[in-house]
Amino acid sequence: QQPVQSPQAVILREGEDAVINCSSSKALYSVHWYRQKHGEAPVFLMILLKGGEQKGHEKISASFNEKKQQSSLYLTASQLSYSGTYFCGTETKTGNQFYFGTGTSLTVIP
Amino acid sequence: EAQVTQNPRYLITVTGKKLTVTCSQNMNHEYMSWYRQDPGLGLRQIYYSMNVEVTDKGDVPEGYKVSRKEKRNFPLILESPSPNQTSLYFCASSLVGEGREQFFGPGTRLTVL
């Protein structure tokens, strides 16, 4: 049930935009996005719930297509601080069990 | 300061020597969970707990045990560690219910020789 992320890695120059995709073969009840910097713990970015509700980061946006069981994270005007590995996560209907994707490494260069 | 703490942060041990990694949170969260992180595999859930005395298997529970005797603590026990359990381990906590944010501990890097 592990979600699939694409691309696996991306390199950007400062100011460029990026899109990270997350898809699941199972029904998605919510999608979570986390960012992990090298050597650190994952940090919450955003949650998208069925019905369109979003909670999270002001400068990062995301979409959630319930029918296609997909989510995309949009990073606009990227900054050096955006570098890290991005994980999407999904939870079971009961909200008990949690599955993370394999991650997308994003590097922003000057 | 609201946080999740783990100890030890680094551990090198030998095959078969029982070990415990502790996890504690000070946010009064009902839900706690353990993940392991391996290159190319992302984060995989080992065990989770919905509340005191309520634990359940995640995706990769083999070789691990947990207990939840107090709300704030959720130790991970490896009774007979093997080299394939060499990994980076994260504990996390959250409120219960759909769409809640998980707070992660700093991680424990375990090497089993």
Backbone of each chain as ProteinMPNN parsed JSONL, in Angstrom:
{"seq_chain_A": "QQPVQSPQAVILREGEDAVINCSSSKALYSVHWYRQKHGEAPVFLMILLKGGEQKGHEKISASFNEKKQQSSLYLTASQLSYSGTYFCGTETKTGNQFYFGTGTSLTVIP", "coords_chain_A": {"N_chain_A": [[0.821, -1.212, 0.0], [2.179, 1.079, -0.123], [2.572, 4.396, -1.118], [3.424, 5.73, -4.393], [5.972, 7.816, -5.471], [6.911, 10.515, -7.663], [9.032, 12.862, -9.35], [11.944, 10.761, -8.597], [14.146, 12.206, -7.925], [15.142, 15.631, -8.116], [16.682, 18.526, -9.434], [16.945, 21.941, -8.953], [17.225, 25.401, -9.905], [17.499, 28.306, -7.873], [14.447, 30.006, -7.503], [13.099, 28.663, -9.481], [10.332, 26.476, -10.351], [8.723, 23.531, -9.015], [7.176, 20.307, -9.207], [5.901, 17.695, -7.324], [4.815, 14.424, -7.382], [2.364, 12.099, -6.142], [1.034, 8.941, -5.905], [-1.461, 6.411, -5.449], [-2.413, 2.984, -5.222], [-4.503, 2.282, -3.771], [-7.551, 3.437, -2.23], [-7.538, 6.823, -1.281], [-7.744, 8.514, 1.755], [-6.815, 10.666, 2.99], [-4.073, 12.876, 2.388], [-0.763, 13.318, 3.322], [1.985, 15.539, 3.571], [5.458, 15.703, 4.042], [8.643, 17.09, 4.865], [12.063, 16.311, 4.872], [15.118, 17.244, 6.022], [18.613, 16.735, 5.456], [19.905, 14.428, 7.733], [18.088, 15.033, 9.662], [14.861, 14.939, 11.358], [11.704, 14.072, 9.8], [9.496, 16.74, 8.895], [6.356, 18.19, 9.302], [4.414, 19.382, 6.552], [1.939, 19.681, 5.172], [-1.507, 18.763, 5.117], [-3.981, 17.155, 3.251], [-7.369, 16.787, 2.945], [-10.183, 14.678, 2.179], [-12.699, 16.173, 0.253], [-11.602, 18.602, 0.006], [-10.451, 20.163, 1.992], [-7.612, 21.799, 3.352], [-4.664, 21.819, 5.334], [-1.957, 23.561, 6.489], [1.287, 24.526, 5.32], [2.09, 27.854, 4.397], [3.419, 28.749, 2.071], [3.555, 26.723, 0.318], [1.791, 24.73, -1.903], [-0.767, 22.311, -2.651], [-2.454, 19.647, -4.34], [-5.28, 17.43, -4.447], [-6.516, 14.724, -5.867], [-9.15, 12.893, -5.559], [-10.527, 10.948, -7.01], [-8.651, 9.98, -8.862], [-6.829, 9.097, -7.121], [-4.522, 10.515, -6.421], [-1.977, 12.902, -5.545], [-0.458, 16.103, -5.693], [2.391, 18.087, -5.025], [3.194, 21.449, -4.987], [5.857, 23.496, -5.507], [6.758, 26.677, -5.588], [8.76, 29.287, -6.983], [11.311, 28.482, -5.887], [13.407, 28.209, -2.991], [16.679, 28.139, -1.466], [16.37, 26.917, 0.974], [14.419, 25.062, 0.544], [15.476, 22.683, -0.125], [15.783, 19.174, 0.306], [14.342, 15.995, 1.301], [11.241, 14.979, 0.171], [8.301, 13.601, 1.385], [5.33, 11.865, 0.722], [2.389, 10.837, 2.434], [-0.022, 8.421, 3.392], [-3.088, 7.458, 4.984], [-4.903, 4.765, 6.53], [-8.436, 4.024, 6.327], [-9.472, 4.064, 8.891], [-7.665, 5.632, 10.061], [-5.574, 4.638, 11.498], [-3.308, 3.087, 10.596], [-0.347, 3.935, 8.812], [1.164, 5.005, 5.778], [4.08, 5.799, 4.101], [5.465, 7.326, 1.142], [8.28, 6.588, -1.047], [9.862, 8.76, -1.248], [11.091, 11.943, -2.52], [13.92, 13.441, -3.642], [14.924, 16.702, -3.418], [16.886, 19.25, -4.666], [18.007, 22.47, -4.379], [19.818, 24.811, -6.093], [22.128, 27.621, -6.153]], "CA_chain_A": [[0.0, 0.0, 0.0], [3.056, 2.237, -0.093], [2.353, 5.288, -2.265], [4.54, 5.884, -5.329], [6.277, 9.224, -5.724], [7.733, 10.859, -8.823], [10.227, 12.071, -9.686], [12.726, 10.318, -7.445], [15.068, 13.285, -7.587], [15.069, 16.796, -8.993], [17.597, 19.624, -9.102], [16.394, 23.214, -9.412], [17.916, 26.643, -9.545], [16.673, 29.213, -7.074], [13.424, 30.731, -8.251], [12.346, 27.772, -10.37], [9.208, 25.764, -9.761], [8.782, 22.064, -9.07], [5.971, 19.56, -8.844], [6.169, 16.33, -6.863], [3.575, 13.671, -7.492], [2.168, 10.969, -5.247], [-0.143, 8.193, -6.335], [-1.714, 5.208, -4.668], [-3.288, 1.991, -5.841], [-5.63, 2.133, -2.851], [-8.301, 4.675, -2.008], [-6.893, 7.77, -0.377], [-8.679, 9.232, 2.629], [-6.14, 11.944, 3.185], [-2.672, 12.844, 1.955], [0.116, 14.136, 4.153], [3.295, 15.852, 2.987], [6.503, 16.005, 5.006], [9.97, 17.365, 4.316], [13.152, 15.89, 5.739], [16.447, 17.726, 5.654], [19.641, 15.719, 5.698], [20.297, 14.222, 9.119], [17.062, 15.511, 10.587], [13.584, 14.219, 11.334], [10.689, 14.644, 8.914], [8.715, 17.837, 9.452], [5.052, 18.337, 8.648], [4.167, 20.495, 5.641], [0.57, 19.879, 4.745], [-2.465, 17.657, 5.048], [-5.13, 17.387, 2.375], [-8.441, 15.88, 3.305], [-11.266, 14.511, 1.207], [-13.619, 17.299, 0.317], [-10.889, 19.811, -0.375], [-9.856, 20.92, 3.079], [-6.159, 21.727, 3.454], [-4.074, 22.437, 6.516], [-0.499, 23.506, 6.463], [2.284, 25.514, 4.971], [1.55, 28.99, 3.645], [4.089, 29.025, 0.801], [3.554, 25.514, -0.496], [0.409, 24.327, -2.169], [-0.903, 20.928, -3.093], [-3.765, 19.26, -4.831], [-5.651, 16.075, -4.069], [-7.54, 14.207, -6.76], [-9.636, 11.684, -4.884], [-10.928, 9.935, -8.003], [-7.449, 9.391, -9.448], [-5.983, 8.669, -6.002], [-3.246, 11.19, -6.633], [-1.762, 14.215, -4.974], [0.739, 16.779, -6.188], [2.904, 19.172, -4.199], [3.7, 22.498, -5.849], [6.85, 24.372, -4.885], [6.951, 27.774, -6.524], [9.852, 30.232, -6.661], [12.037, 27.704, -4.879], [14.498, 28.821, -2.23], [17.694, 27.163, -1.043], [15.858, 26.215, 2.153], [13.47, 24.016, 0.142], [16.209, 21.432, -0.367], [15.487, 18.098, 1.252], [13.573, 14.881, 0.737], [9.818, 15.156, 0.398], [7.549, 12.357, 1.489], [3.881, 11.892, 0.887], [1.93, 9.77, 3.301], [-1.464, 8.185, 3.372], [-3.524, 6.688, 6.143], [-6.04, 3.892, 6.282], [-9.73, 4.665, 6.561], [-9.641, 4.264, 10.328], [-6.659, 6.587, 10.516], [-4.64, 4.0, 12.404], [-2.057, 2.713, 9.962], [0.169, 5.023, 7.997], [2.104, 4.582, 4.742], [4.828, 6.862, 3.438], [6.089, 7.024, -0.131], [9.727, 6.36, -0.995], [10.546, 10.043, -1.143], [11.634, 12.68, -3.665], [15.027, 14.305, -3.233], [14.901, 17.979, -4.125], [18.067, 20.065, -4.403], [17.945, 23.805, -4.963], [21.168, 25.38, -6.193], [22.085, 29.078, -6.428]], "C_chain_A": [[0.856, 1.263, 0.0], [2.804, 3.116, -1.32], [3.612, 5.376, -3.127], [4.745, 7.365, -5.611], [7.1, 9.372, -6.996], [7.897, 12.367, -8.894], [10.935, 11.59, -8.426], [13.667, 11.408, -6.977], [14.912, 14.42, -8.585], [16.045, 17.85, -8.485], [17.054, 20.896, -9.73], [17.372, 24.339, -9.136], [16.946, 27.477, -8.722], [15.665, 29.943, -7.959], [12.616, 29.862, -9.192], [11.247, 27.054, -9.597], [9.401, 24.255, -9.875], [7.436, 21.491, -8.68], [6.394, 18.148, -8.453], [4.835, 15.606, -6.818], [3.559, 12.458, -6.568], [0.916, 10.231, -5.693], [-0.248, 6.895, -5.551], [-2.625, 4.268, -5.435], [-4.536, 1.767, -4.982], [-6.331, 3.484, -2.709], [-7.587, 5.544, -0.984], [-7.949, 8.491, 0.453], [-8.11, 10.578, 3.019], [-4.715, 11.775, 2.68], [-1.877, 13.802, 2.831], [1.409, 14.389, 3.379], [4.25, 16.285, 4.089], [7.793, 16.305, 4.254], [11.018, 16.964, 5.344], [14.469, 16.437, 5.207], [17.463, 16.679, 6.102], [20.016, 15.635, 7.175], [19.263, 14.662, 10.144], [15.801, 14.656, 10.494], [12.651, 14.839, 10.304], [9.876, 15.712, 9.646], [7.458, 18.02, 8.62], [5.001, 19.564, 7.749], [2.673, 20.739, 5.468], [-0.238, 18.592, 4.844], [-3.587, 18.062, 4.12], [-6.175, 16.328, 2.69], [-9.445, 15.759, 2.167], [-12.237, 15.672, 1.382], [-12.922, 18.62, 0.112], [-10.238, 20.583, 0.753], [-8.344, 20.717, 3.105], [-5.712, 22.373, 4.753], [-2.581, 22.434, 6.317], [0.183, 24.749, 6.006], [1.701, 26.629, 4.103], [2.154, 29.112, 2.253], [4.156, 27.801, -0.098], [2.107, 25.109, -0.693], [0.384, 22.899, -2.683], [-2.313, 20.706, -3.579], [-4.006, 17.801, -4.474], [-6.795, 15.658, -4.98], [-8.009, 12.864, -6.208], [-9.958, 10.578, -5.879], [-9.712, 9.223, -8.592], [-6.493, 8.871, -8.375], [-4.579, 9.232, -6.141], [-3.204, 12.512, -5.889], [-0.5, 14.798, -5.583], [1.091, 17.922, -5.251], [3.568, 20.178, -5.113], [4.624, 23.413, -5.062], [7.158, 25.477, -5.887], [8.049, 28.708, -6.03], [10.743, 29.632, -5.588], [13.193, 28.487, -4.253], [15.477, 27.729, -1.829], [17.184, 26.313, 0.115], [14.859, 25.112, 1.795], [14.162, 22.673, -0.087], [15.898, 20.41, 0.719], [14.773, 16.969, 0.532], [12.124, 15.053, 1.143], [9.113, 13.807, 0.381], [6.049, 12.653, 1.485], [3.505, 10.711, 1.776], [0.423, 9.631, 3.216], [-1.847, 7.351, 4.584], [-4.712, 5.82, 5.758], [-7.33, 4.604, 6.683], [-9.95, 4.956, 8.041], [-8.653, 5.289, 10.868], [-5.617, 5.976, 11.424], [-3.281, 3.743, 11.764], [-1.647, 3.763, 8.936], [1.205, 4.491, 7.019], [2.758, 5.807, 4.13], [5.315, 6.388, 2.078], [7.597, 6.899, 0.04], [10.532, 7.653, -1.032], [11.019, 10.615, -2.466], [12.713, 13.62, -3.145], [15.019, 15.57, -4.075], [16.1, 18.804, -3.694], [17.908, 21.391, -5.121], [19.345, 24.395, -4.938], [21.095, 26.867, -6.544], [22.106, 29.367, -7.92]], "O_chain_A": [[0.339, 2.375, 0.108], [2.822, 2.619, -2.446], [4.721, 5.13, -2.653], [3.801, 8.078, -5.949], [7.876, 8.489, -7.363], [6.974, 13.093, -8.526], [10.563, 11.971, -7.316], [13.956, 11.526, -5.786], [14.592, 14.198, -9.752], [16.212, 18.043, -7.281], [16.739, 20.916, -10.92], [18.228, 24.244, -8.257], [15.729, 27.362, -8.863], [16.008, 30.434, -9.034], [11.554, 30.277, -9.657], [11.236, 27.029, -8.367], [10.148, 23.772, -10.726], [6.666, 22.096, -7.934], [7.153, 17.494, -9.169], [3.852, 16.118, -6.282], [4.597, 11.874, -6.257], [-0.145, 10.837, -5.84], [0.745, 6.359, -5.06], [-3.492, 4.698, -6.196], [-5.501, 1.14, -5.42], [-5.767, 4.53, -3.029], [-7.1, 5.061, 0.038], [-8.926, 9.012, -0.085], [-8.846, 11.512, 3.338], [-4.218, 10.655, 2.561], [-2.275, 14.946, 3.048], [1.861, 13.533, 2.618], [3.917, 17.104, 4.945], [7.999, 15.826, 3.139], [10.877, 17.241, 6.535], [14.879, 16.132, 4.087], [17.209, 15.865, 6.99], [20.395, 16.631, 7.791], [19.528, 14.664, 11.346], [15.7, 13.764, 9.652], [12.795, 16.015, 9.971], [9.607, 15.605, 10.842], [7.499, 18.004, 7.39], [5.472, 20.641, 8.116], [2.2, 21.868, 5.602], [0.284, 17.49, 4.676], [-4.088, 19.184, 4.192], [-5.89, 15.131, 2.699], [-9.538, 16.633, 1.305], [-12.55, 16.09, 2.497], [-13.576, 19.661, 0.049], [-9.54, 21.565, 0.502], [-7.855, 19.606, 2.905], [-6.304, 23.349, 5.214], [-1.999, 21.395, 6.006], [-0.262, 25.869, 6.259], [0.917, 26.372, 3.19], [1.462, 29.542, 1.329], [4.76, 27.852, -1.17], [1.304, 25.144, 0.239], [1.408, 22.356, -3.098], [-3.233, 21.465, -3.275], [-3.07, 17.039, -4.233], [-7.907, 16.176, -4.874], [-7.346, 11.84, -6.373], [-9.691, 9.405, -5.618], [-9.737, 8.01, -8.797], [-5.465, 8.273, -8.692], [-3.585, 8.52, -5.997], [-4.227, 13.149, -5.636], [0.419, 14.065, -5.947], [0.218, 18.63, -4.751], [4.415, 19.812, -5.929], [4.219, 24.026, -4.074], [7.762, 25.219, -6.929], [8.24, 28.893, -4.828], [10.91, 30.206, -4.511], [13.851, 29.301, -4.901], [15.145, 26.544, -1.851], [17.524, 25.135, 0.227], [14.492, 24.312, 2.656], [13.499, 21.645, -0.227], [15.77, 20.748, 1.895], [14.622, 16.987, -0.689], [11.816, 15.251, 2.318], [9.307, 12.991, -0.52], [5.575, 13.568, 2.158], [4.226, 9.716, 1.849], [-0.302, 10.601, 2.996], [-1.02, 6.627, 5.139], [-5.427, 6.101, 4.797], [-7.297, 5.664, 7.308], [-10.543, 5.974, 8.399], [-8.789, 5.756, 11.999], [-4.851, 6.699, 12.06], [-2.242, 4.123, 12.304], [-2.485, 4.388, 8.287], [2.022, 3.64, 7.368], [2.079, 6.737, 3.694], [5.551, 5.197, 1.877], [8.125, 7.081, 1.137], [11.751, 7.633, -0.863], [11.309, 9.881, -3.411], [12.449, 14.486, -2.31], [15.099, 15.51, -5.302], [16.311, 19.032, -2.503], [17.698, 21.428, -6.334], [19.98, 24.468, -3.885], [20.126, 27.321, -7.155], [22.076, 30.53, -8.324]]}, "seq_chain_B": "EAQVTQNPRYLITVTGKKLTVTCSQNMNHEYMSWYRQDPGLGLRQIYYSMNVEVTDKGDVPEGYKVSRKEKRNFPLILESPSPNQTSLYFCASSLVGEGREQFFGPGTRLTVL", "coords_chain_B": {"N_chain_B": [[8.863, 23.07, 26.013], [7.288, 21.616, 23.269], [7.822, 18.312, 22.371], [9.26, 15.284, 20.948], [11.209, 12.801, 22.243], [14.022, 10.661, 21.844], [16.014, 7.895, 22.803], [18.806, 5.657, 22.76], [20.573, 8.053, 20.643], [22.408, 7.11, 18.877], [23.514, 3.836, 18.245], [25.521, 1.019, 18.419], [25.564, -2.376, 18.112], [25.674, -5.966, 18.756], [24.753, -8.944, 17.002], [21.902, -10.526, 18.315], [21.921, -9.445, 20.884], [19.849, -8.17, 23.192], [18.004, -5.118, 22.977], [16.707, -1.867, 23.815], [14.98, 0.895, 22.574], [14.128, 4.015, 23.619], [11.213, 6.125, 23.682], [9.653, 9.196, 24.137], [6.998, 11.506, 24.67], [5.781, 14.848, 25.188], [3.32, 15.975, 24.724], [0.861, 15.056, 25.314], [-0.262, 13.263, 23.542], [-2.387, 10.845, 22.04], [-1.806, 8.967, 20.063], [0.935, 7.047, 19.026], [3.896, 6.06, 17.263], [6.214, 3.893, 15.553], [8.787, 4.08, 13.148], [10.889, 2.808, 10.547], [13.645, 3.832, 8.589], [15.043, 3.349, 5.511], [17.462, 3.457, 2.89], [16.084, 4.293, -0.233], [13.719, 3.059, 0.36], [12.093, 4.613, 1.858], [10.043, 5.702, 4.605], [8.905, 3.301, 6.813], [6.243, 1.873, 8.574], [6.442, 0.399, 11.761], [5.243, -0.402, 14.271], [2.265, 0.759, 15.916], [0.402, 2.767, 18.252], [-2.702, 3.36, 19.639], [-3.505, 4.25, 22.07], [-2.967, 4.011, 25.646], [-1.957, 0.757, 26.457], [-2.924, -0.197, 24.043], [-1.881, -1.493, 21.193], [-0.643, -2.087, 17.851], [0.26, -3.895, 14.854], [2.314, -2.522, 12.299], [3.501, -2.046, 9.016], [5.919, -3.458, 8.878], [6.51, -5.378, 11.157], [8.026, -7.56, 12.032], [10.359, -9.025, 14.21], [10.378, -7.064, 16.083], [9.197, -5.567, 19.141], [6.755, -3.814, 21.087], [5.573, -1.668, 23.738], [3.0, -0.053, 25.634], [2.643, 1.336, 28.315], [2.369, 3.682, 29.634], [0.999, 6.852, 28.803], [2.783, 8.72, 27.706], [5.079, 7.332, 26.937], [6.699, 5.071, 24.662], [8.308, 2.525, 24.106], [10.619, 0.812, 21.916], [11.44, -2.468, 21.315], [14.027, -4.701, 20.614], [14.445, -7.916, 20.649], [16.191, -9.895, 19.807], [18.375, -8.753, 18.004], [19.185, -8.463, 14.505], [21.464, -8.22, 11.685], [19.938, -7.187, 9.532], [18.28, -5.406, 10.69], [19.6, -3.121, 10.978], [19.353, 0.264, 10.731], [17.716, 3.498, 10.405], [15.791, 4.787, 12.912], [12.643, 6.173, 13.693], [10.55, 7.699, 16.051], [7.191, 8.744, 16.45], [4.489, 10.995, 17.242], [1.016, 11.86, 17.68], [-2.2, 13.502, 17.731], [-5.32, 11.692, 17.8], [-7.479, 10.675, 15.077], [-8.671, 11.644, 11.819], [-6.415, 13.078, 9.494], [-4.403, 14.287, 11.116], [-1.417, 15.937, 12.238], [1.788, 14.481, 12.401], [4.337, 14.371, 14.841], [7.75, 14.101, 14.88], [10.421, 12.315, 16.474], [14.019, 12.809, 17.014], [15.384, 10.719, 15.859], [17.018, 7.486, 15.807], [19.993, 6.012, 15.168], [20.757, 2.848, 14.346], [23.08, 0.248, 14.399], [23.661, -3.061, 13.674], [25.904, -5.533, 14.226]], "CA_chain_B": [[8.865, 22.912, 24.554], [6.643, 20.392, 22.805], [8.801, 17.524, 21.641], [9.383, 13.841, 21.054], [12.612, 12.484, 22.484], [14.42, 9.28, 21.656], [17.335, 7.536, 23.314], [19.912, 6.558, 22.422], [20.565, 8.597, 19.294], [23.255, 6.218, 18.084], [23.771, 2.583, 18.944], [26.152, -0.077, 17.697], [25.433, -3.567, 18.946], [25.988, -7.215, 18.061], [23.613, -9.828, 16.76], [21.367, -11.3, 19.425], [21.946, -8.754, 22.178], [18.598, -7.436, 23.35], [18.128, -3.688, 23.196], [15.475, -1.069, 23.862], [15.065, 2.309, 22.209], [13.017, 4.678, 24.307], [10.552, 7.253, 23.023], [8.775, 9.889, 25.066], [6.437, 12.761, 24.153], [5.205, 15.675, 26.253], [2.193, 16.704, 24.144], [-0.361, 14.358, 25.703], [-0.818, 12.637, 22.341], [-2.851, 9.457, 22.204], [-1.236, 8.107, 19.025], [2.395, 6.996, 18.892], [4.246, 5.131, 16.197], [7.619, 3.693, 15.228], [9.106, 3.895, 11.731], [12.278, 2.638, 10.172], [13.95, 4.487, 7.316], [16.138, 2.713, 4.794], [17.659, 4.102, 1.579], [15.268, 3.801, -1.335], [12.459, 2.454, 0.829], [11.297, 5.597, 2.577], [9.698, 5.411, 5.997], [7.941, 2.205, 6.915], [5.707, 1.816, 9.929], [6.728, -0.866, 12.43], [4.131, -0.577, 15.198], [1.642, 1.984, 16.358], [-0.429, 2.63, 19.446], [-3.773, 4.348, 19.672], [-3.612, 4.746, 23.443], [-2.323, 3.129, 26.622], [-2.289, -0.673, 26.368], [-3.479, -0.515, 22.725], [-0.828, -1.45, 20.176], [-0.952, -2.905, 16.688], [1.347, -4.017, 13.891], [2.354, -1.73, 11.086], [3.846, -2.762, 7.789], [7.121, -4.288, 9.025], [6.658, -5.599, 12.598], [8.788, -8.766, 12.378], [11.604, -8.807, 14.933], [10.221, -5.928, 17.003], [8.102, -5.543, 20.112], [6.515, -2.509, 21.702], [4.638, -1.654, 24.86], [2.49, 1.294, 25.936], [2.139, 1.286, 29.691], [2.057, 5.065, 29.996], [0.629, 7.601, 27.606], [3.889, 9.483, 27.149], [6.22, 6.503, 26.541], [6.42, 4.013, 23.692], [9.612, 1.931, 23.79], [10.77, -0.202, 20.862], [12.3, -3.53, 21.833], [14.544, -5.701, 19.689], [14.861, -8.958, 21.59], [17.353, -10.578, 19.242], [18.651, -7.969, 16.789], [19.953, -9.06, 13.418], [22.028, -7.157, 10.819], [18.937, -6.564, 8.652], [17.585, -4.372, 11.447], [20.406, -1.906, 10.903], [18.465, 1.241, 10.097], [17.436, 4.732, 11.138], [14.47, 4.615, 13.499], [11.966, 7.382, 14.155], [9.319, 7.63, 16.806], [6.333, 9.891, 16.141], [3.251, 11.044, 18.009], [0.002, 12.784, 17.169], [-3.549, 13.297, 18.231], [-6.022, 10.698, 16.988], [-8.457, 11.251, 14.155], [-8.204, 11.799, 10.446], [-5.764, 14.309, 9.101], [-3.627, 14.982, 12.143], [0.016, 16.069, 12.001], [2.667, 13.676, 13.24], [5.561, 15.006, 15.313], [8.787, 13.073, 14.896], [11.612, 12.434, 17.286], [15.23, 13.108, 16.252], [15.899, 9.526, 15.196], [18.043, 6.642, 16.419], [20.705, 5.237, 14.138], [21.134, 1.564, 14.917], [23.911, -0.651, 13.599], [23.772, -4.392, 14.265], [27.04, -6.211, 13.594]], "C_chain_B": [[8.248, 21.564, 24.19], [7.64, 19.567, 22.0], [8.622, 16.031, 21.858], [10.871, 13.545, 21.225], [12.846, 10.986, 22.32], [15.799, 9.078, 22.259], [17.572, 6.047, 23.134], [19.762, 7.119, 21.017], [21.391, 7.72, 18.354], [23.531, 4.97, 18.905], [24.397, 1.582, 17.991], [26.105, -1.285, 18.618], [25.779, -4.804, 18.111], [24.73, -8.06, 17.941], [23.218, -10.564, 18.023], [21.336, -10.605, 20.771], [20.741, -7.828, 22.29], [18.832, -5.95, 23.596], [16.753, -3.031, 23.191], [15.8, 0.357, 23.452], [13.86, 3.004, 22.832], [12.487, 5.838, 23.482], [9.613, 7.881, 24.029], [8.279, 11.174, 24.432], [5.74, 13.509, 25.282], [3.999, 16.477, 25.775], [0.85, 16.053, 24.462], [-1.06, 13.712, 24.501], [-1.229, 11.201, 22.626], [-2.087, 8.507, 21.277], [0.28, 8.205, 19.027], [2.751, 5.883, 17.921], [5.755, 5.032, 16.055], [7.755, 3.434, 13.733], [10.585, 3.545, 11.606], [12.48, 3.242, 8.788], [15.194, 3.849, 6.718], [16.251, 3.342, 3.414], [16.804, 3.456, 0.493], [13.93, 3.233, -0.928], [11.581, 3.447, 1.584], [11.112, 5.224, 4.036], [8.642, 4.308, 6.019], [7.526, 2.036, 8.382], [5.932, 0.428, 10.535], [5.554, -1.256, 13.336], [3.524, 0.787, 15.482], [0.762, 1.693, 17.573], [-1.458, 3.741, 19.46], [-3.962, 4.948, 21.058], [-2.927, 3.745, 24.365], [-2.875, 1.712, 26.487], [-2.928, -1.069, 25.038], [-2.382, -0.359, 21.677], [-1.212, -2.362, 19.021], [0.194, -2.869, 15.702], [1.18, -3.04, 12.746], [2.735, -2.603, 9.911], [4.997, -3.744, 7.954], [7.394, -4.612, 10.495], [7.602, -6.735, 12.994], [10.099, -8.401, 13.057], [11.544, -7.684, 15.951], [9.08, -6.19, 17.986], [7.955, -4.123, 20.623], [5.641, -2.703, 22.929], [4.181, -0.218, 25.081], [1.821, 1.237, 27.303], [1.762, 2.679, 30.202], [1.787, 5.829, 28.7], [1.842, 8.243, 26.945], [5.013, 8.616, 26.577], [5.828, 5.359, 25.613], [7.753, 3.391, 23.269], [9.553, 0.888, 22.691], [11.813, -1.206, 21.333], [12.712, -4.467, 20.705], [15.133, -6.808, 20.555], [16.077, -9.733, 21.092], [17.713, -9.897, 17.919], [19.469, -8.746, 15.765], [20.442, -7.943, 12.503], [20.995, -6.492, 9.92], [18.047, -5.563, 9.395], [18.442, -3.12, 11.606], [19.62, -0.873, 10.11], [18.436, 2.522, 10.922], [15.991, 4.648, 11.612], [13.924, 5.948, 13.998], [10.719, 7.007, 14.945], [8.5, 8.871, 16.464], [5.094, 9.847, 17.023], [2.292, 12.04, 17.383], [-1.276, 12.612, 17.978], [-4.175, 12.172, 17.421], [-7.04, 11.398, 16.102], [-7.837, 11.483, 12.801], [-7.492, 13.137, 10.256], [-4.982, 15.025, 10.184], [-2.136, 14.914, 11.812], [0.787, 15.163, 12.949], [3.924, 14.478, 13.586], [6.607, 13.899, 15.493], [9.887, 13.376, 15.904], [12.837, 12.599, 16.411], [15.838, 11.91, 15.539], [16.955, 8.806, 16.006], [18.691, 5.825, 15.317], [21.263, 3.985, 14.794], [21.964, 0.765, 13.918], [24.035, -1.968, 14.345], [24.856, -5.156, 13.515], [26.891, -7.727, 13.658]], "O_chain_B": [[8.627, 20.521, 24.722], [8.237, 20.07, 21.048], [7.952, 15.577, 22.786], [11.693, 13.998, 20.428], [11.979, 10.165, 22.618], [16.643, 9.974, 22.229], [16.657, 5.247, 23.33], [18.884, 6.679, 20.275], [21.087, 7.615, 17.165], [23.755, 5.045, 20.113], [23.88, 1.327, 16.903], [26.553, -1.224, 19.763], [26.126, -4.706, 16.934], [23.773, -7.894, 18.697], [24.054, -11.145, 18.715], [20.766, -11.143, 21.719], [20.633, -6.834, 21.573], [19.744, -5.569, 24.331], [15.783, -3.56, 22.646], [16.772, 0.948, 23.923], [12.715, 2.62, 22.595], [13.21, 6.449, 22.695], [8.857, 7.179, 24.702], [9.03, 11.86, 23.738], [5.186, 12.907, 26.201], [3.682, 17.526, 26.337], [-0.181, 16.463, 23.931], [-2.287, 13.626, 24.452], [-0.549, 10.453, 23.329], [-1.762, 7.383, 21.66], [0.844, 9.299, 19.03], [2.021, 4.903, 17.771], [6.485, 5.964, 16.39], [6.977, 2.693, 13.131], [11.411, 3.928, 12.434], [11.601, 3.172, 7.929], [16.256, 3.817, 7.339], [15.238, 3.722, 2.826], [16.803, 2.237, 0.323], [13.089, 2.952, -1.782], [10.436, 3.134, 1.912], [11.932, 4.516, 4.621], [7.624, 4.385, 5.331], [8.356, 2.057, 9.291], [5.648, -0.588, 9.901], [4.957, -2.32, 13.17], [4.167, 1.824, 15.315], [0.432, 0.546, 17.873], [-1.125, 4.917, 19.312], [-4.52, 6.037, 21.196], [-2.372, 2.746, 23.905], [-4.085, 1.499, 26.412], [-3.432, -2.186, 24.92], [-2.001, 0.755, 21.319], [-2.004, -3.291, 19.184], [1.003, -1.94, 15.704], [0.071, -2.767, 12.287], [2.333, -3.763, 9.828], [5.053, -4.754, 7.252], [8.407, -4.17, 11.036], [7.948, -6.863, 14.168], [10.86, -7.575, 12.553], [12.539, -7.383, 16.609], [8.139, -6.929, 17.698], [8.899, -3.334, 20.598], [5.049, -3.763, 23.13], [4.9, 0.725, 24.749], [0.603, 1.109, 27.42], [0.93, 2.817, 31.099], [2.299, 5.475, 27.638], [1.906, 8.297, 25.717], [5.828, 9.117, 25.803], [4.763, 4.758, 25.759], [8.268, 3.698, 22.194], [8.563, 0.17, 22.55], [12.927, -0.836, 21.702], [11.878, -4.959, 19.946], [16.208, -6.642, 21.131], [16.901, -10.176, 21.893], [17.391, -10.405, 16.845], [20.32, -9.566, 16.108], [19.901, -6.837, 12.536], [21.164, -5.323, 9.573], [17.166, -4.947, 8.796], [18.05, -2.174, 12.29], [19.264, -1.106, 8.955], [19.048, 2.613, 11.987], [15.077, 4.46, 10.81], [14.626, 6.737, 14.63], [9.95, 6.126, 14.56], [9.066, 9.935, 16.213], [4.698, 8.781, 17.494], [2.698, 12.945, 16.654], [-1.405, 11.699, 18.794], [-3.587, 11.742, 16.428], [-7.414, 12.547, 16.336], [-6.615, 11.513, 12.66], [-7.907, 14.17, 10.78], [-4.902, 16.254, 10.174], [-1.662, 13.961, 11.193], [0.485, 15.084, 14.139], [4.494, 15.167, 12.739], [6.368, 12.9, 16.171], [10.234, 14.531, 16.149], [12.727, 12.537, 15.186], [16.721, 12.076, 14.697], [17.69, 9.413, 16.785], [18.031, 5.051, 14.623], [22.121, 4.05, 15.674], [21.599, 0.626, 12.751], [24.457, -2.0, 15.501], [24.739, -5.397, 12.314], [27.758, -8.454, 13.172]]}, "name": "protein", "num_of_chains": 2, "seq": "QQPVQSPQAVILREGEDAVINCSSSKALYSVHWYRQKHGEAPVFLMILLKGGEQKGHEKISASFNEKKQQSSLYLTASQLSYSGTYFCGTETKTGNQFYFGTGTSLTVIPEAQVTQNPRYLITVTGKKLTVTCSQNMNHEYMSWYRQDPGLGLRQIYYSMNVEVTDKGDVPEGYKVSRKEKRNFPLILESPSPNQTSLYFCASSLVGEGREQFFGPGTRLTVL"}
